[in-house]
Structure formats: structure tokens, C-alpha cells
């Protein structure tokens, strides 16, 4: 593979959950935020919230960013041109999420280039009402993901990824052979087990219902972890629809 500092930073990226007490300077923060803004966008329909409240940030990180879809400020500009949003909220959110996550990844890469580590916190959408209160958010702003950031106090290895033939499909989507699927599973499970990831975290997703536990930390891996998460959790859309509604987005058809 071709190597350069940007590629190396991206390939070595990993989630950091232990940070030093060092606070990034205002100049560092401004630099990474400006780099984040230069991500591709549909409508710049995103905003960043920042907290430096020591003791209130996960993993005792010095910085907590909240990445938001922001239709509110778009509406402010459109109103001054005598327009109002006619686009349905589902489409609006899809484009806004694209803007938000592209910007978030730029933020991470820029941080890595300045020796900052980070960790995404994916349950922000399910805590939208709490985030609204914390930041006094106006309607039409929806938190998509949060991101801790600071100087790392640990150096874990990068986590495994699928083999490229289970990820990159040229011209048409393939129909996977059993061998291809099993090789992808083996690569993911073997990689996490080699790092003793779940034993170190002392965590396996608890089984629900009448399934009998047959795994130990010697055999539990990424594929079982994913199976348990997406095979048991969030079976109803009721909670997320309620959080979206609290932010002023209607996905039930009421805005048609």
C-alpha cells in the first residue's frame, strides 16, 4: 500500500477511552473545527456543540463535541430569502446526517494529526431531550453523535476490519459464498480475540429470552457481539421517533 502521513494516521486510528489531564489550546480547537468545516456537504446542515466541563464528560476527557443535524440555521437563512422548507423531514434528515457525519470524520482526522485521540458515543440520538436541555437547543436541531477528544493516556492497537473482498464490490454486489462469509467472521473474531478485547472490557452483551449462554471470553468475539446487539436491541422505533419529535422532526407523516 501507498504510505503517507495522512494514510498512516487514518489506518492507525482507534477509539481512546483514557486521556491525560492536558487541555487542548483554543488554537488547537479552532484548527480542528475549521478543518471539520471543510468536509463535503449538501447544505452545511450541521453544527458542533462543545463542552469543556471537567467531570461531566465520558472517560474524563477534556473535550466533548456533540455533532448535530441543524435545520434551524438553514431555516433562518431561507426565511431572509422569503423561502420556507418544503422538503419532507425524512429527506431533510438524511441529507443533514450526511453533512454531520462527514464533518465529524474530518474533525477526528484533524485531531489525529495534532496527536489528539477520540471516541465516538453513538447513543446521543436516544438522549436528545437531555441534550436539548443541556445546550438550550432550538427546535430543528438533532444530535447525531457525540465525540470525546483529548490527549491519549493509552495506546491500544487499531481494531480489526473486514477483509477487503467483503467490503469493496466493483460493478455489482456479489452473492457471498459460505467460505467468504466464514473468512470475514474469522478475521473479525480472531482479531478481537487476539487483542483480548472483550475480556479486558469484562463485557459480553447479556442474552435475553430463553437463549442459553454457551460462550466464554475464550470464544466470544465480534460477530457474536454484533449478533446480540442488533438481534436484541431497539426492536421498536417508538423511542427514536419520540426523540426526533422533541427536536421538531416528524417522521410519522404528519408534515405531509
N, C-alpha and C positions, 0 to 999 in steps of 0.2 A: 504493500500500500504506500501511497504518497504520504509523506510526513511534513508537517509544518507546525508552528506553534498553535494555530487555531485548531487544526485537526487533533493534535495531541491533547489540548485542553478539553475538547468535546469527548474524545474517547476515554479520557481518564476521569470524567465527571462521575460523582457518586453523591448520594444523599449524606449530609453531615448532620448529626444529632448531638454533637458535643462541640462547644465553642469556647474560645478564650474570652477573657473579660474585655478585650480590646474593642473599642467602639470605632467603626469606620468614620472617617472625617466627612464633613459636609461636601468637600471636593470629590471624594470617592463616590458618595451617594449621588451627587449631581451627575457625575460622569456615567455611572451605570444606568441611571434613569434616562439620560439623553440617548445613550446607546439603545436602550429599550424602545424609545420612541421611534427610532429609525427602522423598526420592523415593518414589513409589508402590511398594508391594511386595506379594508373595504371602505371604512368611513371614520377611522380613528375613534371608533365607538367603544373606547375603553379608558379606564382611569386606574391610577395606583393610589392606594392608601398606605401610609407609613406610620408605624408605631415604634417608639424607642423606649417604651415604658418597662423599665427593668423589673423583673419579677413577674410580669404578666405575659411574657412571650414563651411559647413552647421551646423546650430544650435549653432554656436560659440563654437564648440567642440575643444578640444586641439589637437586631432589626427584624421587624415583621412587616412584610408587604402583603397587602390584600389586592388581588387583581380583579377588577370589576368590568363587566359589561356596563356601558354608560350611555343610555339613550337620552338621558336628561339634558346633557350639554349639547347634544345634537339637536334636540328639540328647541333649545334656546336660540341656536343659530338659524334654524329653519324658520322660526317664528318671525325673525327680523327680515326674512325674505318673503314673508307672507305665505309660508307653507306650513302644513302640519303633516305628521307621519300618517300615511295611509297603509303602509306595509303591515301585514299581519305580524303578531308578536312572535310566532314561531320562527318565521324567516328572519325577523329582526334579531332575535337571539342567536340564531345560527351564525349570522354574519358577525355579530358582536363577539361571540365566543371565539371565532377565528381571529379577530383583531386582538382579543385579550390574551389568548394563549401564545400567539406569535410574539407579542410584546414580552410576555413572561419569559419565554425561552431566550430572547435577546438579553433580558436582564440577568439571567443565570450565566450565560456565556460571558457577558461583560464582567460580571462578578468574578468568575473563574480566572479571567485574565488579570485581575488585580488581587489574586490569591484569596478570594472570598469563597467560602463554602455555602451550601444552601440545601434546603429540604422542602419539597412541596407538601402541603397539607390539603388533602383533597376533599375533606368533608365540609368546606366552607359553605357550599350551596345549601346544606341542610341546617346551617346555623345563621341563615340570612337575617332573620329577625333580630337576633342578638347583635350581629354586626351592624345592622341599621341603627340600633340604639347606641352602640359604642362610638360610631363615627357620625351620627346625625345625618344619615344618608337621605337624600330626597328620593321621591318615587322615580322609578325607571332606572335605578342603578342596582345591579345584581352582582354579588360577589361570586366569582367563578372558582377561585383557588387562592390559598394563602401560601406564603413563601418565607421561611425563616432564612436569615442570612447573617454571616459574620465570619470571623477568622477561625478556621478549624482547630479543634483540640484533639482530633483523631484523624487517622488516615486509613480508612477501610479500603479494600480493593473495589474496583468497579464491579457492579453486579452483572451476571451473565445476560446475554441476549439470544434470541432465536438465531439459528443458522440462516445465512442469507437466502437460501433457496426456500425457506419457509416465510420469507418476508418480502422479497423483491420478485415481482411477477411481470415479465415482459410480454407485451402484446395481448395476452389473455390470462385469466385466472385459472390456475391448474386444478385438477381433481387429485387430491393427495393420495398417495399410496400409504398403506399401513406402515411401511418402512420409513417414509418421510416423516409422518406424524410421530412415530416412536423415537426417531432420531432427534427430533426437535424437543420432545419431552425429556429424553435422556440428557441432552445438553443443558437444559434449564435445571432439571433436578440435580444432576451431577455437579453443576457449577455451584449451586446454593449449598449443597451438602458438603462440598469440598471446603467452602468457607465457614461451615458450621453455623450458618446464618440463623436458623430458627432456634437451635439450641442456645446460642448466645443471647438471643432475644427472649428465650424461655417462653415461646408463644406458639401455640397451634390454635387455629380457629376452632372453637368448640362445635361439636356436632349437635344438630337439632333433630327432633323427631326420634325415630327408632333405629337410626343407623348405629351400628356398633363400632367403637373405636378399635382400629386394628393397626394404627400407625404409632411408631415411636420416633424420637428425634433422629434415630439412625435411618429411618425410611421416609420420613415426612419431607416433602420437597415443594418446589414452587408450583408444580402442576396440581398437587392435592390442595395446596393453599388457595390457588385460584378457583378450583372447583368448589371448595367450601364457601368462599366469599360470594361468588356470583351464582352459586347454586342454592344459597340460603337467604341472602340479604336482599333488602329493598325489593320485596316482591310486589309492592303496591306503589303506584306513582302519586298517591294521595299526599304524602308529606312534602315531596318536592314541589308539587303544584301549589300547595299552600304557601311555601316559602317564596315561590315566584310571584304569587298573588300579592304577598306582603310587600314585594318590591315594585308592584304596579304592572306586572306582566300577566296577561290572561292567555293561557293555552287551552282553555276549555271550549273555545268557540264563541265566547261572549263578546269578543271585539269584532266579529264579522259583520 
